Amino acid sequence: MRKLLLLISVVLHTSCATKCIDHDLDEPEKVVNCKNSNDACSVVWMGSSARDAKITQRACWTESETSDPKCHVGACIPEKLETTHKSTTVGYFCCCRGDLCNKNPEAIKQLTTTDAPKSDPRVQPRDSSPLMEISSAILLSVGLVVTSLLVVAVFLVLVRRRRQRHLYRDLEATSRSSKKPKFDLTKQLCETHGRFPSQYWMGNRRSTTSNSSSSGALIDDVQLTVQTVDQASAVRWAREVALLGSESLSHEHVISVLWWGKKHRKSWIVYNDVYVGTLTHVLRSCSLSLLQGHKLGQCIFAGLSYLHCTIHAGRHTKVALAHGDLCSDNILLKANFVPVLGNFHNSTRLQYLNLGKLTASVENYSKLMSSFHYVPPELLLPITNGHHHRWTTFHTDNSYRQMDVYMASLLLWQITRRTLEGGALPFTLPYEDTVGAEPSLEDIAAVVATTRPHLQSHWLHHPDLRRICWLLQSGWKAEPSQRLTAHCIHRLMGNSAALDAIASYQTEP
């Protein structure tokens, strides 16, 4: 039994002991089992230089806690031995853990010819050619640029959202300010039934006289007009009051806003003047004389000409604007049939546009429009051509002005239809007889690409109506650069002799 246990212990010691190559100078190499299980294998080189060093010994190595260097697992990494200054012999030593890890000393010896003896022989050095360095620099630069662009994009999105939050806070603060007028609604003037319904009310402003301000007496002698919109039109309302609050618009044919705010879950805009209703409401309820219709059209183009120009007045500058949503629901009329342009929710500041190529999406531009009947043909061109992107490229900011001219020309056509000389035809929206009251962009694009609103045959034989026909055909041309400007049409409508000379009584059938 004792012999059996001794045999088992010998077998276990033999199986657990590290196997190393044992070799001295002028002796054949052999495989031996180290005495201790924690022993390692070692290799020693000696010579006059690293290249001339020869292997002098390979054997087992017992590593102590204070030994230097430490043995590595699976790899024999040489380290230079310390020698005296006068000695011409160079020595290298390495030790490793693992069976027969010192078997191939020639591969280990190659490490001794380098100046970095502590590098791992299993790791191959990388190619450090100039081409690789240039490629790495380019990739690093591209990565930095892409990262910078992403950071800037995220920053701009956060800034835009913050500005929108501040905008709504400012609007709410304005609605609670001390400048809020006190008024009572008396009667409803009219109601629009487009894509964004709204109501117009007449009210009496309760103002304090200078003689009775100390006593706080109130009088009801100032009339005004109030527009209310639902929460569905909150975005339009916010855009409009933001523009009216930052731009000083002062013209007899541009609406004047007194106050805006929110009340009873609705958005309110209070106007200074008293209006009888929108152009749609007036044209539906009564017919006009040709003189009244001519005056209406001339005043609309006068207000449009004022919006399109930049005016410098001392320290204040009125920047050029494009209305962007001229339709019969956005024109308010005073009691003397003087029109004013209102609802600037889709307006564009032309001063802040880049002078290069400008792009506009038909969906983005028309999503805030009150009616698709007035969408200009240049915006509908991608839909007509079947393009997938639906983007239109503008090379100048005049393209935005000429889109307003197209919409105003359609308004002039609607006014002319309701004149007595024009036949007092029933009120209708442009292209309504073809596409209906609520068309899609595809329906409008298909019609606008081939035709324009119908001109009555007897208009061409009437001297005054013939001039208006020529203005209509010059204002709704398919190419924006071929249309007359708003200022030109306004001047021509005020000078019939000049209009006769230019038109020469020639109109297209």
C-alpha positions as CSV (number, residue, x, y, z in Angstrom):
1,M,0.0,0.0,0.0
2,R,2.8,2.4,0.8
3,K,4.5,1.6,-2.4
4,L,1.3,2.3,-4.3
5,L,0.9,5.7,-2.7
6,L,4.5,6.5,-3.5
7,L,4.0,5.5,-7.1
8,I,0.8,7.7,-7.3
9,S,2.6,10.7,-5.9
10,V,5.5,10.2,-8.3
11,V,3.0,10.0,-11.2
12,L,1.2,13.1,-10.1
13,H,4.4,15.1,-9.5
14,T,5.6,14.0,-13.0
15,S,2.3,15.1,-14.6
16,C,2.1,18.4,-12.7
17,A,5.7,19.4,-13.1
18,T,6.8,21.8,-15.9
19,K,8.6,20.3,-18.9
20,C,11.6,22.3,-20.1
21,I,14.5,21.9,-22.5
22,D,17.7,21.3,-20.6
23,H,20.8,22.1,-22.7
24,D,24.4,23.3,-22.0
25,L,27.3,24.1,-24.3
26,D,28.6,21.1,-26.2
27,E,25.8,18.9,-24.7
28,P,22.7,17.5,-26.5
29,E,19.4,19.0,-25.5
30,K,16.9,16.9,-23.5
31,V,13.4,17.3,-22.0
32,V,13.4,17.3,-18.2
33,N,10.7,17.7,-15.6
34,C,11.3,20.5,-13.2
35,K,11.5,19.7,-9.5
36,N,8.8,22.1,-8.4
37,S,5.4,22.7,-10.0
38,N,6.0,26.4,-10.0
39,D,9.3,26.3,-11.8
40,A,9.7,28.0,-15.2
41,C,11.9,27.5,-18.3
42,S,14.8,29.8,-19.0
43,V,17.3,30.7,-21.8
44,V,20.7,32.5,-21.4
45,W,22.7,34.1,-24.3
46,M,26.2,35.5,-24.0
47,G,28.4,37.3,-26.6
48,S,30.2,40.4,-27.6
49,S,27.1,42.0,-29.1
50,A,23.4,41.3,-29.5
51,R,23.8,39.8,-33.0
52,D,26.8,37.6,-32.0
53,A,25.2,36.3,-28.8
54,K,25.0,32.5,-28.5
55,I,22.9,30.3,-26.4
56,T,24.9,29.1,-23.4
57,Q,22.2,27.5,-21.3
58,R,18.6,26.3,-21.3
59,A,17.2,24.8,-18.1
60,C,14.5,25.0,-15.4
61,W,14.3,28.2,-13.4
62,T,13.0,28.6,-9.9
63,E,11.5,32.1,-9.6
64,S,11.6,33.7,-6.2
65,E,9.5,36.7,-4.9
66,T,12.6,39.0,-5.3
67,S,13.7,37.7,-8.6
68,D,14.0,40.1,-11.6
69,P,12.7,39.7,-14.2
70,K,9.3,38.1,-13.7
71,C,8.5,35.1,-15.9
72,H,5.8,35.5,-18.6
73,V,3.2,32.9,-19.5
74,G,3.6,31.3,-22.9
75,A,6.3,33.7,-24.1
76,C,10.0,34.1,-23.4
77,I,10.7,37.8,-23.5
78,P,14.5,38.5,-23.2
79,E,15.9,41.2,-20.9
80,K,19.4,42.5,-21.0
81,L,21.6,41.5,-18.0
82,E,23.6,44.1,-16.1
83,T,27.3,44.1,-16.8
84,T,30.3,46.2,-15.7
85,H,31.5,49.2,-17.8
86,K,34.7,47.4,-18.7
87,S,33.1,44.2,-19.8
88,T,32.8,43.5,-23.5
89,T,30.4,40.6,-23.0
90,V,26.7,41.1,-23.5
91,G,24.2,38.8,-21.7
92,Y,20.5,38.2,-22.2
93,F,18.1,36.2,-20.1
94,C,14.5,35.2,-20.4
95,C,12.2,32.9,-18.5
96,C,8.7,31.7,-19.3
97,R,5.9,29.6,-17.9
98,G,4.6,26.7,-20.0
99,D,5.8,23.3,-21.2
100,L,8.8,23.6,-23.6
101,C,8.4,27.3,-23.9
102,N,12.2,27.6,-24.3
103,K,12.4,25.1,-27.2
104,N,12.9,27.5,-30.1
105,P,15.6,29.9,-28.8
106,E,16.6,31.2,-32.3
107,A,13.2,32.9,-32.7
108,I,13.6,34.4,-29.2
109,K,17.1,35.5,-30.0
110,Q,15.9,37.7,-32.9
111,L,14.4,40.0,-30.2
112,T,17.8,40.6,-28.7
113,T,18.9,42.5,-31.9
114,T,16.3,45.3,-31.3
115,D,16.5,48.2,-28.8
116,A,13.2,47.2,-27.3
117,P,13.8,43.8,-25.7
118,K,10.6,43.9,-23.6
119,S,8.2,43.8,-26.6
120,D,6.1,40.8,-27.0
121,P,7.4,38.5,-29.8
122,R,3.9,37.3,-30.7
123,V,2.8,40.8,-31.7
124,Q,3.8,41.7,-35.3
125,P,4.9,45.3,-35.9
126,R,2.5,47.4,-38.0
127,D,3.4,49.0,-41.3
128,S,4.3,52.6,-40.7
129,S,4.7,53.7,-44.3
130,P,3.9,57.4,-45.2
131,L,0.8,56.2,-47.1
132,M,-0.6,54.6,-44.1
133,E,0.1,57.6,-42.0
134,I,-1.6,59.9,-44.5
135,S,-4.7,57.6,-44.7
136,S,-4.9,57.5,-40.9
137,A,-4.7,61.3,-40.8
138,I,-7.4,61.7,-43.4
139,L,-9.8,59.2,-41.6
140,L,-9.2,61.0,-38.3
141,S,-9.9,64.4,-39.9
142,V,-13.1,63.1,-41.6
143,G,-14.2,61.6,-38.2
144,L,-13.6,64.9,-36.5
145,V,-15.6,66.9,-39.1
146,V,-18.5,64.5,-39.0
147,T,-18.6,64.6,-35.3
148,S,-18.4,68.4,-35.3
149,L,-21.3,68.6,-37.8
150,L,-23.5,66.3,-35.7
151,V,-22.7,68.4,-32.6
152,V,-23.6,71.6,-34.5
153,A,-26.9,70.1,-35.8
154,V,-27.9,69.0,-32.4
155,F,-27.1,72.4,-31.0
156,L,-29.2,74.2,-33.7
157,V,-32.1,71.9,-33.0
158,L,-31.9,72.6,-29.3
159,V,-31.6,76.4,-29.9
160,R,-34.6,76.3,-32.2
161,R,-36.8,74.5,-29.7
162,R,-35.7,76.8,-27.0
163,R,-36.6,79.8,-29.2
164,Q,-40.0,78.3,-29.8
165,R,-40.6,77.9,-26.1
166,H,-39.5,81.5,-25.4
167,L,-41.7,82.6,-28.2
168,Y,-44.8,81.1,-26.6
169,R,-43.7,82.4,-23.2
170,D,-43.4,85.9,-24.7
171,L,-46.8,85.6,-26.3
172,E,-48.4,84.5,-23.1
173,A,-46.6,87.3,-21.2
174,T,-47.9,89.8,-23.8
175,S,-51.4,88.5,-23.4
176,R,-51.2,89.1,-19.6
177,S,-49.5,92.5,-19.9
178,S,-51.0,95.8,-18.8
179,K,-51.5,96.9,-22.4
180,K,-54.4,94.5,-22.8
181,P,-57.4,96.5,-23.9
182,K,-60.7,96.0,-22.3
183,F,-63.4,95.3,-24.9
184,D,-66.9,93.8,-25.2
185,L,-67.9,91.8,-28.3
186,T,-71.1,93.1,-29.8
187,K,-71.8,91.0,-32.9
188,Q,-70.2,88.5,-35.2
189,L,-69.2,90.0,-38.6
190,C,-68.3,86.8,-40.6
191,E,-66.7,83.4,-40.4
192,T,-64.2,81.8,-42.7
193,H,-64.7,78.1,-43.6
194,G,-61.3,77.3,-45.2
195,R,-58.7,74.9,-44.0
196,F,-58.2,77.0,-40.8
197,P,-61.6,78.4,-39.8
198,S,-61.8,81.7,-37.8
199,Q,-64.4,84.2,-36.7
200,Y,-64.4,88.0,-36.9
201,W,-66.3,90.0,-34.3
202,M,-67.1,93.7,-33.8
203,G,-66.5,95.0,-30.3
204,N,-66.4,98.2,-28.3
205,R,-63.2,99.2,-26.5
206,R,-63.6,100.5,-23.0
207,S,-61.1,103.4,-22.8
208,T,-60.5,106.0,-20.1
209,T,-60.7,109.7,-21.0
210,S,-58.0,112.1,-19.9
211,N,-60.4,114.2,-17.9
212,S,-61.8,111.3,-16.0
213,S,-58.7,109.1,-15.6
214,S,-58.3,110.0,-12.0
215,S,-61.9,108.8,-11.2
216,G,-61.5,105.7,-13.4
217,A,-64.7,106.4,-15.5
218,L,-65.0,104.3,-18.6
219,I,-66.6,105.2,-21.9
220,D,-67.7,102.9,-24.8
221,D,-66.9,104.9,-27.9
222,V,-64.1,103.2,-29.6
223,Q,-65.0,100.3,-32.0
224,L,-62.6,97.6,-33.1
225,T,-62.5,94.2,-34.8
226,V,-61.5,90.9,-33.1
227,Q,-60.4,87.7,-34.8
228,T,-60.6,84.4,-32.9
229,V,-59.0,81.1,-34.1
230,D,-59.3,77.6,-32.7
231,Q,-56.4,75.7,-31.1
232,A,-55.9,73.9,-34.5
233,S,-54.6,77.2,-35.9
234,A,-52.3,77.9,-32.9
235,V,-49.2,77.5,-35.1
236,R,-50.5,80.0,-37.7
237,W,-51.4,82.4,-34.9
238,A,-48.0,82.2,-33.2
239,R,-46.2,82.8,-36.5
240,E,-48.3,85.8,-37.3
241,V,-48.0,87.6,-34.0
242,A,-44.3,86.9,-33.9
243,L,-43.9,88.6,-37.3
244,L,-46.2,91.5,-36.4
245,G,-44.4,92.0,-33.1
246,S,-41.0,92.2,-34.7
247,E,-41.8,94.2,-37.8
248,S,-43.3,97.7,-37.8
249,L,-45.9,97.7,-40.7
250,S,-47.6,101.0,-41.2
251,H,-49.7,101.3,-44.4
252,E,-53.3,102.1,-45.1
253,H,-53.7,98.8,-46.9
254,V,-51.9,96.6,-44.4
255,I,-53.7,95.5,-41.2
256,S,-52.9,97.2,-37.9
257,V,-52.8,95.0,-34.8
258,L,-53.6,96.4,-31.4
259,W,-53.2,93.3,-29.1
260,W,-53.0,89.5,-29.3
261,G,-53.5,86.9,-26.6
262,K,-55.3,83.7,-25.6
263,K,-58.7,83.6,-23.9
264,H,-61.3,80.9,-23.4
265,R,-59.1,78.2,-25.1
266,K,-58.9,80.4,-28.2
267,S,-56.3,82.7,-29.8
268,W,-57.3,86.3,-30.2
269,I,-56.1,89.1,-32.4
270,V,-57.5,92.6,-31.8
271,Y,-57.3,95.1,-34.7
272,N,-57.4,98.9,-34.4
273,D,-59.9,99.5,-37.2
274,V,-63.5,98.5,-37.9
275,Y,-64.1,96.1,-40.8
276,V,-67.3,94.9,-42.4
277,G,-65.9,91.5,-43.1
278,T,-63.6,89.5,-45.4
279,L,-63.4,89.9,-49.2
280,T,-65.2,86.5,-49.4
281,H,-68.0,87.7,-47.2
282,V,-68.5,90.9,-49.2
283,L,-68.3,89.3,-52.7
284,R,-70.8,86.6,-51.7
285,S,-73.3,89.1,-50.3
286,C,-73.3,91.9,-53.0
287,S,-72.1,92.8,-56.4
288,L,-69.8,95.7,-57.2
289,S,-69.5,98.4,-59.8
290,L,-66.5,98.3,-62.1
291,L,-65.1,101.4,-60.4
292,Q,-65.4,99.7,-57.0
293,G,-63.8,96.6,-58.3
294,H,-61.0,98.5,-59.9
295,K,-60.3,100.4,-56.7
296,L,-60.3,97.1,-54.7
297,G,-57.7,95.6,-57.1
298,Q,-55.5,98.7,-57.1
299,C,-55.5,98.9,-53.3
300,I,-54.6,95.2,-53.0
301,F,-51.6,95.7,-55.3
302,A,-50.7,98.9,-53.5
303,G,-50.5,97.1,-50.1
304,L,-48.5,94.2,-51.8
305,S,-46.1,96.7,-53.3
306,Y,-45.5,98.1,-49.8
307,L,-44.8,94.7,-48.4
308,H,-42.3,93.8,-51.2
309,C,-40.0,96.8,-50.7
310,T,-37.5,97.7,-48.0
311,I,-38.0,101.1,-46.4
312,H,-35.3,102.9,-44.3
313,A,-36.8,105.5,-42.0
314,G,-34.2,106.8,-39.6
315,R,-33.2,104.1,-37.1
316,H,-36.1,101.9,-38.1
317,T,-36.1,99.7,-41.2
318,K,-39.1,97.9,-42.7
319,V,-37.7,94.8,-44.3
320,A,-39.1,93.3,-47.5
321,L,-41.8,90.7,-46.9
322,A,-43.6,88.2,-49.1
323,H,-47.2,87.6,-47.9
324,G,-47.4,83.9,-48.9
325,D,-51.1,83.4,-48.4
326,L,-53.1,86.0,-50.4
327,C,-56.7,84.7,-50.7
328,S,-60.2,86.2,-50.4
329,D,-60.4,85.1,-46.7
330,N,-57.3,87.0,-45.8
331,I,-58.4,90.4,-47.2
332,L,-60.4,92.5,-44.8
333,L,-62.6,95.4,-46.0
334,K,-63.5,98.6,-44.3
335,A,-66.9,100.3,-44.5
336,N,-65.8,102.4,-47.5
337,F,-64.7,99.2,-49.4
338,V,-61.0,99.9,-48.7
339,P,-59.1,96.5,-48.5
340,V,-56.3,95.7,-46.1
341,L,-54.0,92.7,-46.2
342,G,-54.1,90.5,-43.2
343,N,-53.1,87.1,-41.8
344,F,-49.3,87.1,-42.2
345,H,-48.8,83.5,-40.8
346,N,-47.0,82.3,-44.0
347,S,-44.9,85.4,-44.6
348,T,-41.2,85.3,-45.5
349,R,-38.6,88.0,-44.6
350,L,-36.8,88.4,-47.9
351,Q,-33.9,90.3,-46.2
352,Y,-32.7,87.1,-44.4
353,L,-32.7,84.8,-47.4
354,N,-29.4,83.7,-48.9
355,L,-28.5,85.2,-52.3
356,G,-27.6,81.8,-53.7
357,K,-30.0,79.1,-54.7
358,L,-33.2,79.0,-52.6
359,T,-35.3,75.8,-52.3
360,A,-38.9,75.6,-51.3
361,S,-41.0,72.5,-50.7
362,V,-44.6,72.6,-51.9
363,E,-45.7,70.7,-48.7
364,N,-43.9,73.1,-46.4
365,Y,-45.0,76.2,-48.2
366,S,-48.6,75.3,-48.6
367,K,-49.3,73.6,-45.3
368,L,-50.2,76.9,-43.7
369,M,-52.1,78.3,-46.7
370,S,-55.8,78.9,-46.2
371,S,-56.7,77.3,-49.6
372,F,-54.9,75.2,-52.2
373,H,-56.7,77.1,-55.0
374,Y,-54.0,79.8,-54.8
375,V,-50.9,77.7,-54.9
376,P,-48.5,79.1,-57.6
377,P,-47.6,76.9,-60.5
378,E,-43.8,77.1,-59.9
379,L,-44.4,75.3,-56.6
380,L,-46.6,72.7,-58.2
381,L,-44.1,72.1,-61.0
382,P,-42.4,69.1,-59.3
383,I,-45.8,67.5,-58.8
384,T,-46.7,68.1,-62.4
385,N,-43.4,66.5,-63.6
386,G,-43.8,63.6,-61.3
387,H,-40.7,64.2,-59.2
388,H,-40.4,62.4,-56.0
389,H,-38.6,65.1,-54.0
390,R,-41.1,67.9,-54.7
391,W,-38.6,70.7,-54.2
392,T,-38.5,73.9,-56.2
393,T,-35.2,75.9,-56.7
394,F,-35.3,79.7,-56.8
395,H,-32.3,81.7,-58.0
396,T,-33.5,85.0,-56.6
397,D,-35.8,86.3,-53.8
398,N,-38.0,87.9,-56.5
399,S,-39.6,84.4,-56.9
400,Y,-41.3,84.9,-53.5
401,R,-42.6,88.3,-54.6
402,Q,-43.9,86.9,-58.0
403,M,-45.8,84.1,-56.2
404,D,-47.7,86.9,-54.4
405,V,-48.4,88.5,-57.7
406,Y,-49.9,85.3,-59.0
407,M,-52.2,85.0,-56.0
408,A,-53.2,88.7,-56.2
409,S,-54.1,88.2,-59.9
410,L,-56.5,85.5,-58.9
411,L,-58.1,87.9,-56.4
412,L,-58.5,90.5,-59.2
413,W,-60.2,87.8,-61.3
414,Q,-62.6,87.0,-58.5
415,I,-63.4,90.7,-58.0
416,T,-64.0,91.3,-61.8
417,R,-66.5,88.4,-61.9
418,R,-68.6,90.1,-59.3
419,T,-68.8,93.5,-61.0
420,L,-71.9,94.5,-62.9
421,E,-70.0,95.1,-66.1
422,G,-68.3,91.7,-65.7
423,G,-71.7,90.0,-65.5
424,A,-72.2,89.8,-61.7
425,L,-71.4,86.1,-61.9
426,P,-71.8,84.0,-58.7
427,F,-68.8,84.1,-56.4
428,T,-66.4,81.2,-56.8
429,L,-62.8,80.3,-55.9
430,P,-60.2,79.9,-58.7
431,Y,-60.6,76.5,-60.5
432,E,-63.5,75.6,-58.2
433,D,-65.6,74.6,-61.2
434,T,-62.9,72.0,-62.1
435,V,-61.4,70.7,-58.8
436,G,-64.2,71.5,-56.3
437,A,-64.1,73.4,-53.0
438,E,-61.5,71.2,-51.2
439,P,-58.9,70.0,-53.8
440,S,-55.6,68.2,-53.1
441,L,-52.3,69.5,-54.4
442,E,-52.3,66.9,-57.1
443,D,-55.7,68.1,-58.4
444,I,-54.6,71.7,-58.5
445,A,-51.2,70.8,-60.2
446,A,-53.1,68.9,-62.9
447,V,-55.3,71.9,-63.7
448,V,-52.8,74.8,-63.3
449,A,-50.4,73.0,-65.7
450,T,-52.8,73.4,-68.6
451,T,-55.2,76.3,-67.9
452,R,-56.0,79.5,-66.1
453,P,-59.4,80.8,-64.8
454,H,-61.9,81.5,-67.6
455,L,-62.2,85.0,-69.0
456,Q,-65.7,85.8,-70.3
457,S,-65.9,86.6,-74.0
458,H,-67.6,90.0,-73.5
459,W,-64.8,91.1,-71.2
460,L,-62.5,91.4,-74.3
461,H,-64.9,93.8,-76.0
462,H,-65.3,96.1,-73.0
463,P,-62.6,98.8,-73.0
464,D,-62.0,98.8,-69.3
465,L,-62.4,95.1,-68.8
466,R,-60.0,94.5,-71.7
467,R,-57.3,96.3,-69.8
468,I,-58.0,94.1,-66.7
469,C,-57.8,91.0,-68.8
470,W,-54.4,92.0,-70.0
471,L,-53.2,92.6,-66.4
472,L,-54.6,89.2,-65.4
473,Q,-52.8,87.4,-68.2
474,S,-49.6,89.3,-67.3
475,G,-49.9,88.5,-63.6
476,W,-50.6,84.7,-63.7
477,K,-48.0,83.6,-66.3
478,A,-46.4,80.2,-65.6
479,E,-42.9,81.6,-65.6
480,P,-42.4,83.9,-62.6
481,S,-39.8,86.1,-64.4
482,Q,-42.4,87.0,-67.1
483,R,-45.0,88.3,-64.7
484,L,-45.4,92.0,-63.9
485,T,-44.4,93.1,-60.5
486,A,-46.9,94.3,-57.9
487,H,-45.6,97.8,-58.1
488,C,-45.9,97.9,-61.9
489,I,-49.5,96.6,-61.8
490,H,-50.4,99.1,-59.2
491,R,-49.0,102.0,-61.3
492,L,-50.7,100.7,-64.4
493,M,-54.1,100.5,-62.8
494,G,-53.7,104.1,-61.8
495,N,-52.8,105.2,-65.3
496,S,-55.3,104.0,-67.9
497,A,-53.6,105.8,-70.7
498,A,-50.3,104.1,-70.0
499,L,-52.1,100.8,-69.7
500,D,-53.7,101.3,-73.1
501,A,-50.4,102.1,-74.7
502,I,-48.7,99.0,-73.3
503,A,-51.5,96.5,-73.8
504,S,-52.5,98.0,-77.2
505,Y,-55.9,96.4,-76.6
506,Q,-54.4,93.0,-77.4
507,T,-55.4,90.2,-75.1
508,E,-55.2,86.4,-75.5
509,P,-58.5,84.7,-76.3
